[in-house]
Amino acid sequence: MIFKEILEKNGDTVATAVSELFEAAENSQNHPQDILLIIMHGYFSELLAKPEVYEKHKVSPYMLGLDLIGHAERTHYEFIDWYRKSHCVSLKEFEDKVKIDKELEKAERLSIHIEKDIYLRFWESNMILKQMLQLSTLALGKPYDWHLNIPEYSREGSKQEIIRNEIRDRLIDICPKFYSLIKGTYLTQIRNAIAHSQFYMGGRIIGYLNYSDDPQAYCPIRVLTYIEWAEYFHNTLLLHNALKRNLDKYQDKYYEETRKTGFIEVRITKDDNSILLERLGLKKQGKDWTWLKNIEDK
């Protein structure tokens, strides 16, 4: 269940931490439209870069748009938004009722299964991880990475390492609030327990089969109460909301800038470190951009 009291208690802390990341990215970005590239999802298409494909279509492999990972994120967001809207209740009222209502107690257990699925989806989402990783890159004063890819398979790399080392740990001094938020919200042990069905519920606690007393295993949790679990879940929801709110805020900012001049310039940094400057123009509907030359050619 989503509890209004926990959302209210943690909301400002999470919002402040995420704003800290965006402000650091904005202040340190070495091109003023790099955050726009995160919003628009600038990426390099390996398919379009193949010589035989390029020769046939003559389309630049540097693209803007959702791509498949964006469509996947939208699919998951629809599910998450449904749960948010349909399972938000008062914690106090729920706690009073669940003590005497066995059916509600069962519904609570089933809702936690949904929450664990949402938790896993968020921390496995290629688009969300890519957005946070690009923001951390900008916060360090590095250019937007058009060639960045989140690993799909373990042989290509570990998402857990990306979250801990590249999104979280390298920001410890630059964005200490965001660092603390990620450290307190994402736990590899919980992620693995969900992915591999290594947990059980009973007596309003969640037990974790992957617990280890070896500090090198990073699996220190033997059990969580339902309320302790709720902190991890609610912070994940709040983090998701704050990311979307900030992306919308900066999208509005860039939209107004583009309206004033008729275009906005972005930088493409190629893998050989050469640079292209390209202009974007607004599409007719919505706050959306495309290459200005595409508009002028029509």
Phi, psi and omega per residue, in radians:
M1 nan 2.651 3.064
I2 -1.767 2.147 -3.035
F3 -1.825 2.184 -3.100
K4 -1.009 -0.676 -3.088
E5 -1.118 -0.659 3.135
I6 -1.258 -0.674 3.079
L7 -1.046 -0.760 -3.135
E8 -1.197 -0.681 -3.106
K9 -1.162 -0.718 -3.027
N10 -1.740 -0.183 -2.988
G11 -1.022 -0.855 -3.098
D12 -1.137 -0.686 -3.133
T13 -1.093 -0.802 -3.141
V14 -1.165 -0.773 -3.128
A15 -1.062 -0.719 3.127
T16 -1.125 -0.720 -3.123
A17 -1.135 -0.737 -3.130
V18 -1.243 -0.668 3.075
S19 -1.084 -0.637 3.089
E20 -1.024 -0.726 3.121
L21 -1.128 -0.829 -3.121
F22 -1.125 -0.700 3.134
E23 -1.151 -0.698 3.094
A24 -1.122 -0.705 3.112
A25 -1.121 -0.760 -3.131
E26 -1.144 -0.752 -3.090
N27 -1.241 -0.474 -3.054
S28 -1.823 -0.183 -3.118
Q29 -1.077 2.377 -3.104
N30 -1.683 0.174 2.866
H31 -2.450 2.309 -2.954
P32 -1.153 -0.230 -3.137
Q33 -1.915 0.287 -3.130
D34 -1.139 -0.615 3.100
I35 -1.166 -0.563 3.057
L36 -1.053 -0.617 3.120
L37 -1.157 -0.551 3.045
I38 -1.175 -0.773 3.135
I39 -1.065 -0.775 -3.075
M40 -1.498 -0.142 -3.078
H41 0.977 1.286 3.007
G42 -1.342 2.275 -3.098
Y43 -2.605 2.832 3.114
F44 -1.766 2.153 -3.124
S45 -1.580 1.966 3.101
E46 -1.100 -0.583 -3.137
L47 -1.139 -0.860 -3.101
L48 -1.207 -0.345 3.141
A49 -1.413 -0.244 3.121
K50 -1.097 2.313 -3.061
P51 -0.910 -0.753 -3.092
E52 -1.174 -0.569 3.121
V53 -1.327 -0.760 -3.139
Y54 -1.089 -0.732 -3.127
E55 -1.096 -0.554 -3.111
K56 -1.402 -0.722 -2.992
H57 -1.873 -0.354 3.134
K58 0.953 0.708 3.130
V59 -1.895 2.344 3.123
S60 -1.075 2.413 3.087
P61 -1.309 -0.115 3.091
Y62 -1.534 1.947 -2.935
M63 -2.077 2.798 3.001
L64 -2.167 2.382 3.071
G65 2.464 -3.141 -3.034
L66 -1.099 -0.743 -2.941
D67 1.010 -3.097 -3.080
L68 -1.147 -0.610 -3.114
I69 -1.199 -0.502 3.075
G70 -1.232 -0.704 3.074
H71 -1.134 -0.639 3.094
A72 -1.118 -0.746 -3.133
E73 -1.117 -0.690 3.105
R74 -1.138 -0.640 3.099
T75 -1.096 -0.793 -3.138
H76 -1.202 -0.635 -3.131
Y77 -1.088 -0.650 3.114
E78 -1.016 -0.742 3.117
F79 -1.177 -0.798 -3.126
I80 -1.092 -0.740 -3.116
D81 -1.140 -0.647 3.077
W82 -1.058 -0.790 -3.120
Y83 -1.132 -0.717 -3.125
R84 -1.047 -0.745 -3.066
K85 -1.378 -0.424 -3.019
S86 -1.810 -0.139 -3.047
H87 -2.271 0.464 -3.134
C88 -1.660 2.082 -3.057
V89 -2.415 2.987 3.044
S90 -1.390 2.255 3.131
L91 -1.077 -0.795 -3.100
K92 -1.077 -0.819 -3.127
E93 -1.138 -0.693 -3.140
F94 -1.136 -0.788 -3.123
E95 -1.049 -0.643 3.130
D96 -1.190 -0.695 -3.065
K97 -1.350 -0.665 -3.017
V98 -1.176 -0.384 3.130
K99 -1.194 -0.433 -3.042
I100 -2.076 -0.079 -3.056
D101 -2.046 1.823 -3.110
K102 -1.128 -0.619 3.120
E103 -1.166 -0.645 3.100
L104 -1.199 -0.625 3.088
E105 -1.090 -0.708 3.090
K106 -1.160 -0.741 3.123
A107 -1.068 -0.621 3.108
E108 -1.114 -0.775 3.111
R109 -1.051 -0.775 -3.131
L110 -1.144 -0.634 3.129
S111 -1.152 -0.553 3.118
I112 -1.193 -0.569 3.026
H113 -1.052 -0.750 3.103
I114 -1.110 -0.749 -3.125
E115 -1.087 -0.692 3.121
K116 -1.160 -0.618 3.067
D117 -1.138 -0.735 3.112
I118 -1.119 -0.758 3.115
Y119 -0.996 -0.818 -3.133
L120 -1.149 -0.749 -3.137
R121 -1.045 -0.758 -3.129
F122 -1.074 -0.878 -3.042
W123 -1.379 -0.063 3.030
E124 -1.886 -0.093 -3.050
S125 -1.184 2.085 3.120
N126 -1.042 -0.726 -3.099
M127 -1.181 -0.783 -3.127
I128 -1.134 -0.777 3.118
L129 -1.115 -0.671 3.136
K130 -1.125 -0.734 3.120
Q131 -1.096 -0.807 -3.135
M132 -1.167 -0.646 3.128
L133 -1.195 -0.709 3.085
Q134 -1.121 -0.691 3.106
L135 -1.104 -0.737 3.118
S136 -1.155 -0.601 3.087
T137 -1.120 -0.787 3.105
L138 -1.135 -0.668 3.140
A139 -1.079 -0.444 3.103
L140 -1.545 0.083 3.104
G141 1.410 0.295 3.138
K142 -1.732 2.730 -3.104
P143 -1.274 2.742 3.017
Y144 -0.969 2.373 -3.058
D145 -1.764 1.746 3.135
W146 -1.162 -0.407 -3.049
H147 -1.714 0.136 -3.118
L148 -1.194 2.287 3.023
N149 -2.300 2.403 3.048
I150 -1.497 2.295 -3.080
P151 -1.065 2.372 3.118
E152 -1.544 -0.558 -3.043
Y153 -2.242 2.715 -3.081
S154 -1.043 -0.550 -3.138
R155 -1.202 -0.309 3.129
E156 -1.594 -0.199 -3.098
G157 2.424 3.034 -3.036
S158 -1.989 2.222 3.047
K159 -1.132 -0.578 3.125
Q160 -1.094 -0.684 3.101
E161 -1.167 -0.659 3.101
I162 -1.085 -0.804 -3.124
I163 -1.095 -0.842 -3.047
R164 -1.297 -0.823 -2.973
N165 -1.568 -0.704 -2.993
E166 -1.735 -0.521 3.094
I167 -1.618 -0.700 -3.027
R168 -1.658 -1.139 -2.879
D169 -1.146 -0.582 -3.096
R170 -1.339 -0.075 3.099
L171 -1.817 0.146 -3.021
I172 -1.001 -0.630 -3.136
D173 -1.619 -0.508 -3.074
I174 -1.445 -0.749 -3.105
C175 -2.302 1.233 -3.049
P176 -1.080 -0.545 3.133
K177 -1.248 -0.718 3.099
F178 -1.175 -0.710 3.071
Y179 -0.970 -0.827 -3.115
S180 -1.143 -0.654 3.126
L181 -1.084 -0.840 -3.139
I182 -1.143 -0.736 -3.124
K183 -1.085 -0.610 -3.120
G184 -1.569 -0.120 -3.066
T185 -1.937 -0.738 3.140
Y186 -1.695 2.090 3.046
L187 -2.141 2.170 3.135
T188 -1.013 -0.658 -3.131
Q189 -1.050 -0.793 3.140
I190 -1.130 -0.763 3.124
R191 -1.010 -0.819 -3.108
N192 -1.183 -0.656 3.134
A193 -1.103 -0.683 3.104
I194 -1.190 -0.849 -3.069
A195 -1.080 -0.557 -3.046
H196 -1.965 0.277 3.084
S197 0.965 0.769 -3.104
Q198 -1.857 0.878 3.061
F199 -2.604 2.797 3.083
Y200 -2.492 2.826 3.137
M201 -2.241 2.524 3.093
G202 3.117 2.451 3.119
G203 1.094 0.501 3.138
R204 1.078 0.585 2.969
I205 -2.301 2.752 3.055
I206 -2.003 2.112 3.091
G207 -1.713 2.488 -3.082
Y208 -1.982 2.073 -3.094
L209 -1.266 -0.309 -3.116
N210 -1.643 0.302 3.063
Y211 -1.080 2.488 3.059
S212 -2.551 2.443 3.077
D213 -1.531 0.051 3.041
D214 -1.399 2.009 -3.095
P215 -1.052 -0.425 3.125
Q216 -1.307 -0.237 -3.139
A217 -1.451 -0.320 -3.132
Y218 0.955 0.721 3.105
C219 -2.279 1.162 -2.982
P220 -1.478 -0.093 -3.022
I221 -1.629 2.067 3.044
R222 -1.528 -0.820 3.109
V223 -2.529 2.688 2.948
L224 -2.218 2.438 2.935
T225 -1.251 2.858 3.123
Y226 -1.039 -0.659 -3.138
I227 -1.223 -0.641 3.072
E228 -1.125 -0.724 3.070
W229 -1.071 -0.671 -3.101
A230 -1.021 -0.550 3.121
E231 -1.116 -0.781 3.109
Y232 -1.093 -0.778 -3.073
F233 -1.203 -0.823 -3.111
H234 -1.113 -0.687 3.109
N235 -1.128 -0.587 3.069
T236 -1.142 -0.782 3.078
L237 -1.050 -0.793 -3.120
L238 -1.139 -0.641 3.085
L239 -1.110 -0.769 3.110
H240 -1.036 -0.830 3.132
N241 -1.057 -0.760 -3.088
A242 -1.177 -0.658 3.067
L243 -1.051 -0.819 -3.113
K244 -1.149 -0.721 3.134
R245 -1.078 -0.753 -3.128
N246 -1.210 -0.684 3.081
L247 -1.072 -0.721 3.102
D248 -1.128 -0.707 -3.135
K249 -1.071 -0.800 -3.141
Y250 -1.273 -0.522 3.061
Q251 -1.090 -0.732 3.089
D252 -1.068 -0.725 -3.135
K253 -1.074 -0.855 -3.135
Y254 -1.181 -0.567 3.115
Y255 -1.089 -0.810 -3.140
E256 -1.136 -0.669 3.107
E257 -1.110 -0.713 -3.114
T258 -1.212 -0.654 3.130
R259 -1.070 -0.616 -3.089
K260 -1.201 -0.668 -3.014
T261 -1.866 -0.300 -3.108
G262 1.572 -0.188 3.091
F263 -2.772 2.950 3.048
I264 -2.533 2.487 -3.024
E265 -1.738 2.394 3.061
V266 -2.155 2.800 -3.115
R267 -1.933 2.335 3.019
I268 -1.900 2.050 3.067
T269 -1.778 1.979 -3.100
K270 -1.363 2.946 -3.105
D271 -1.214 -0.238 3.047
D272 -1.660 0.193 3.128
N273 1.252 0.089 2.995
S274 -1.297 2.740 -2.993
I275 -2.184 2.405 2.986
L276 -2.077 2.451 3.012
L277 -1.921 2.155 -3.098
E278 -2.208 2.621 3.139
R279 -1.752 2.453 3.059
L280 -1.964 2.554 3.023
G281 -2.165 2.872 -3.103
L282 -1.445 2.437 2.982
K283 -1.266 2.901 -3.064
K284 -1.174 -0.632 -3.117
Q285 -1.928 2.372 3.000
G286 1.311 3.119 3.127
K287 -1.649 1.323 -3.025
D288 -2.427 2.585 -3.052
W289 -2.088 2.739 2.967
T290 -2.537 2.989 3.119
W291 -1.066 2.291 -3.082
L292 -1.027 -0.634 -3.120
K293 -1.115 -0.484 3.081
N294 -1.186 -0.631 3.120
I295 -1.267 -0.740 -3.106
E296 -1.199 -0.456 -3.135
D297 -1.327 -0.255 -3.076
K298 -1.468 nan nan
